């Protein structure tokens, strides 16, 4: 699959992950009254799992990791921690800079997600799904 097509599918997965991430953190903050920092950890774990499923099924369907499903998921979560560090740092910076965003943390999620997307794509493609599947 061509690189630009993979990146487009990765972006779709990122959008799905963003909806999960922003939706869960917003629900946790506004309905469960969990602070936005702890809520973001929970929402990230759910969103990263959803994006792993999407990317293994769609974006990198022509590639394989050479790992068991559980091992692949663990590796994905470890790799995404690099992007998550960028994402979370930007998220916290936005909440500090714009205190009113504590009520609407999805805005900070969006800013962090955009900046982390490139880090995540490069690590997923080059470190996990680096091998093309061969066809008999």
Secondary structure as GFF3:
##gff-version 3
##sequence-region A 1 136
A	DSSP	alpha_helix	3	30	.	.	.	ID=ss1
A	DSSP	alpha_helix	36	54	.	.	.	ID=ss2
A	DSSP	pi_helix	55	59	.	.	.	ID=ss3
A	DSSP	beta_strand	63	64	.	.	.	ID=ss4
A	DSSP	alpha_helix	69	97	.	.	.	ID=ss5
A	DSSP	three_ten_helix	99	102	.	.	.	ID=ss6
A	DSSP	alpha_helix	106	123	.	.	.	ID=ss7
A	DSSP	pi_helix	124	128	.	.	.	ID=ss8
A	DSSP	beta_strand	131	132	.	.	.	ID=ss9
###
